[in-house]
Amino acid sequence: MAILYIVPTPIGNLEDITLRALRILKEANFVLAEDTRETRKLFQHYSIENQLLSYHLNNEHTVVKSMVEKIRFAESVALVSDAGTPAISDPGYLLVRACIQEGIEVQTLPGATAFVPALVLSGLPCEKFVYEGFLPHKKGRETRFKAIAAEERTTVLYESPHRLVKALESIVTFCGPERQVSVSREISKKFEETVRGTAAEVLEHFKTNEPRGEFVVVVEGKG
C-alpha cells in the first residue's frame, strides 16, 4: 500500500534531523523536493542516494494529480521542503489533501520548524497562540494587522528582511508602541539572534541595524 511521508528537514543546523527522517529519505522510492538543488546539499551531507523530483509552489496546482498517481504506484514517497516542515508556509498542503481524498496513507514526521523555537524564545505566553505565516503583501495586509491588534492570544508570523521594518511599523500603528514584540532571525544558524522589547524599541533596532536573514515575529496578545 502506498504511503506519503511528510519529512521535516533542518532549518539551519544540519544536525537537526531525526534518524527516522534519514532512514525514510534513503528508503523511499523517490523524494519530492521544493528545490532539488537545496535538497541535494542535504543528501550529500548524509550520503543519501535517491531520486529527486521537483515539487514547488509554482507548479503545485498543476502537478498534484500526476504526483498522486506516481505515489499510488510507489511503496513509499517522501516530501520535503527547502527547510522545515512541508505545508507550513511551504508546498505540501494540496498534495496531502489529494492523497487523503484518494485513500493514500499520509504520515507526518515530527521535526524542525522555525516558529516553535521563536515562540518559546520570545518569553511571551505560548500555551495559546495564533500562527499567521506570511501576511499578504498588499491586499488584505492592513486587515490582518488590525486582527492581530485585537487578538488576545500571542501571534506568530513570518517576514522577509525587506518587509520587516514595514511590518514592525504596522505593529506600532495598529497594536501600539508599547505592545511587546520578539523578533528571531536565522534560527539554529551561526548568526541566530532574538530581539525583544516594545514594538517601538524593536522597530528602532531594525531601523538602525539592517535586517538580514529569515525572520519570525512574535506579537504579544491584547491585554
Phi, psi and omega per residue, in radians:
M1 nan 2.345 -3.096
A2 -1.213 2.601 3.093
I3 -2.530 2.412 3.062
L4 -1.845 2.151 3.094
Y5 -1.767 2.229 3.019
I6 -1.629 1.985 -2.965
V7 -2.002 1.946 3.049
P8 -1.202 2.504 3.092
T9 -2.144 2.814 -3.058
P10 -0.983 2.494 3.091
I11 -1.625 -0.054 3.134
G12 -2.980 -1.348 3.134
N13 -1.215 2.090 -3.061
L14 -1.177 -0.204 3.092
E15 -1.349 -0.213 -3.097
D16 -1.468 1.098 3.088
I17 -2.516 2.517 -3.062
T18 -1.466 2.764 3.073
L19 -1.097 -0.640 3.123
R20 -1.126 -0.725 3.123
A21 -1.058 -0.765 3.131
L22 -1.086 -0.726 -3.140
R23 -1.109 -0.775 -3.105
I24 -1.164 -0.683 3.116
L25 -1.116 -0.506 3.103
K26 -1.409 -0.640 -2.988
E27 -1.595 -0.362 -3.089
A28 -1.047 2.628 3.094
N29 -1.073 -0.661 3.011
F30 -2.812 2.907 -3.083
V31 -2.126 2.226 3.035
L32 -1.569 2.228 -3.035
A33 -2.249 2.463 3.081
E34 -1.079 -0.743 3.088
D35 -2.460 1.884 -3.061
T36 -1.068 -0.498 3.134
R37 -1.172 -0.723 3.115
E38 -1.185 -0.768 -3.120
T39 -1.155 -0.577 3.125
R40 -1.087 -0.567 3.084
K41 -1.097 -0.738 3.102
L42 -1.130 -0.751 3.134
F43 -1.067 -0.741 -3.138
Q44 -1.132 -0.679 -3.127
H45 -1.094 -0.659 -3.087
Y46 -1.860 0.268 3.099
S47 0.920 0.809 3.115
I48 -1.675 2.240 3.072
E49 -2.039 1.922 3.139
N50 -2.749 2.806 -3.135
Q51 -1.335 2.313 3.112
L52 -1.941 2.264 3.048
L53 -2.076 2.502 -3.086
S54 -1.357 2.303 3.061
Y55 -2.561 1.746 -3.051
H56 -2.312 3.043 -3.052
L57 -1.060 -0.574 -3.084
N58 -1.197 -0.449 -3.124
N59 -2.050 0.132 -2.988
E60 -1.028 -0.835 -3.095
H61 -1.146 -0.569 -3.029
T62 -1.496 -0.384 -3.040
V63 -1.896 -0.041 -3.078
V64 -0.954 -0.859 -3.073
K65 -1.057 -0.787 -3.134
S66 -1.174 -0.620 3.126
M67 -1.175 -0.691 3.106
V68 -1.046 -0.691 3.123
E69 -1.160 -0.687 3.090
K70 -1.095 -0.736 -3.127
I71 -1.164 -0.682 -3.110
R72 -0.998 -0.618 -3.078
F73 -1.710 0.189 3.094
A74 -1.929 2.769 3.059
E75 -1.281 -0.871 3.136
S76 -2.628 2.516 3.132
V77 -2.338 2.456 3.098
A78 -1.935 2.454 3.066
L79 -2.020 2.228 3.090
V80 -2.265 2.690 2.985
S81 -1.858 -3.109 3.132
D82 -1.039 -0.676 -3.123
A83 -2.838 2.474 3.119
G84 1.533 -2.750 -3.053
T85 -1.688 2.149 3.098
P86 -0.965 2.555 3.139
A87 1.442 -0.199 3.027
I88 -1.651 1.628 -3.055
S89 0.979 0.527 3.108
D90 -2.558 2.910 3.124
P91 -1.052 2.640 3.055
G92 2.553 -0.632 -3.055
Y93 -0.980 -0.835 -3.095
L94 -1.095 -0.693 -3.136
L95 -1.206 -0.742 3.097
V96 -1.031 -0.833 -3.129
R97 -1.059 -0.775 -3.118
A98 -1.126 -0.712 3.121
C99 -1.121 -0.739 3.114
I100 -1.068 -0.769 3.139
Q101 -1.109 -0.516 -3.124
E102 -1.616 0.097 3.096
G103 1.356 0.302 3.090
I104 -1.532 2.286 -3.117
E105 -1.165 2.428 3.092
V106 -2.185 2.267 3.044
Q107 -2.173 2.362 3.105
T108 -1.950 2.171 3.107
L109 -1.428 2.526 3.015
P110 -1.285 2.627 3.129
G111 2.977 -2.788 -2.955
A112 -1.136 2.422 2.944
T113 -2.735 2.532 -2.955
A114 -1.300 -0.594 -2.949
F115 -1.282 -0.457 -3.113
V116 -1.186 -0.928 3.093
P117 -1.084 -0.610 3.117
A118 -1.134 -0.691 3.118
L119 -1.109 -0.797 -3.137
V120 -1.155 -0.716 -3.137
L121 -1.149 -0.400 -3.070
S122 -1.136 -0.500 -3.049
G123 1.350 0.065 3.106
L124 -1.568 2.777 -3.125
P125 -0.950 2.280 -3.100
C126 -2.242 0.230 3.058
E127 -1.276 -0.427 3.010
K128 -2.405 2.296 -3.141
F129 -2.687 2.860 3.116
V130 -2.049 2.258 3.108
Y131 -1.779 2.073 -3.100
E132 -1.740 -0.321 -3.060
G133 1.129 -2.534 3.072
F134 -1.473 2.257 3.105
L135 -1.349 2.761 3.078
P136 -1.012 2.548 -3.132
H137 -1.273 -0.649 -3.083
K138 -2.296 -1.445 -3.079
K139 -1.079 2.167 3.098
G140 1.551 -0.110 -3.085
R141 -1.137 -0.821 -3.141
E142 -1.088 -0.668 3.127
T143 -1.072 -0.695 -3.135
R144 -1.174 -0.684 3.121
F145 -1.170 -0.621 3.075
K146 -1.121 -0.672 3.109
A147 -1.166 -0.698 3.101
I148 -1.095 -0.694 -3.140
A149 -1.074 -0.596 -3.105
A150 -1.567 -0.168 -3.062
E151 -1.284 2.264 -3.132
E152 -1.452 -0.353 3.112
R153 -1.562 2.786 3.042
T154 -1.080 2.408 3.140
T155 -1.970 2.398 3.122
V156 -2.100 2.311 3.094
L157 -2.499 2.751 3.082
Y158 -1.730 2.584 3.088
E159 -2.589 2.551 3.101
S160 -1.483 2.779 -3.076
P161 -1.067 -0.640 -3.080
H162 -1.381 -0.121 3.093
R163 -1.972 -0.049 -3.036
L164 -1.074 -0.846 -3.098
V165 -1.064 -0.741 3.119
K166 -1.107 -0.657 3.111
A167 -1.129 -0.748 3.124
L168 -1.164 -0.634 3.068
E169 -1.086 -0.687 3.113
S170 -1.171 -0.648 3.100
I171 -1.115 -0.748 3.080
V172 -1.057 -0.765 -3.098
T173 -1.139 -0.844 -2.994
F174 -1.641 -0.528 -3.122
C175 -1.713 -0.347 -3.104
G176 1.754 2.613 -3.072
P177 -1.176 -0.320 -3.075
E178 -1.647 -0.103 3.126
R179 -1.097 2.342 -3.129
Q180 -1.280 2.382 -3.110
V181 -2.398 2.535 3.028
S182 -2.261 2.292 3.129
V183 -2.137 2.098 3.106
S184 -1.939 2.460 3.101
R185 -2.305 2.627 3.038
E186 0.944 0.817 3.139
I187 -0.921 2.248 3.090
S188 1.275 0.035 -3.142
K189 -1.707 3.087 -3.049
K190 -1.032 -0.711 -3.056
F191 -1.814 0.603 3.095
E192 -1.010 2.419 -3.096
E193 -2.675 2.473 3.022
T194 -2.221 2.208 3.127
V195 -1.957 2.144 -3.097
R196 -2.112 2.648 3.090
G197 2.739 -2.893 3.040
T198 -1.239 2.841 3.123
A199 -1.005 -0.699 -3.139
A200 -1.146 -0.723 -3.136
E201 -1.152 -0.765 -3.123
V202 -1.187 -0.661 3.072
L203 -1.063 -0.795 -3.141
E204 -1.075 -0.681 3.124
H205 -1.029 -0.813 -3.072
F206 -1.448 -0.178 2.970
K207 -1.328 -0.517 -3.119
T208 -1.760 -0.199 3.085
N209 -2.200 1.902 -3.043
E210 -0.969 2.184 3.127
P211 -1.134 2.281 3.082
R212 -2.418 2.441 3.125
G213 1.754 -2.932 3.124
E214 -1.789 2.405 -2.978
F215 -2.075 2.521 2.951
V216 -2.081 2.163 -3.120
V217 -1.881 2.253 3.134
V218 -2.058 2.178 -3.031
V219 -2.047 2.271 3.106
E220 -1.062 2.511 3.087
G221 -1.262 2.798 3.124
K222 -1.152 2.269 -3.100
G223 -1.372 nan nan
